C-alpha cells in the first residue's frame, strides 16, 4: 500500500516531516474508520480519552476509535 503525500489525503511533507491538516470538530470526516488521526483547532475543554467537542479554541490531536473522534 502506498500513501500519497501530496495533500490529497490530508498529509503533506516538508523537509522530511509529515504535516496533517487541521480541522474544526464539525469538519472532521464521519467517524467509523478506526485508527485515523487528525488535529482539531476548536476543541472545548478537551479531556484525554473522551469524545471531542467543538466550540472552544484548543488545538489538539484526535483519533477515530471506530465510533467517534476521541481526544488523544
ABEGO torsion letter per residue (X at the ends): XBBBAAGAAGBBBBGGBBBBBBBBAAABBBBGBBGBBBBBAABBGBBBGBBBBBGBABBBBBBBAGABBBBX
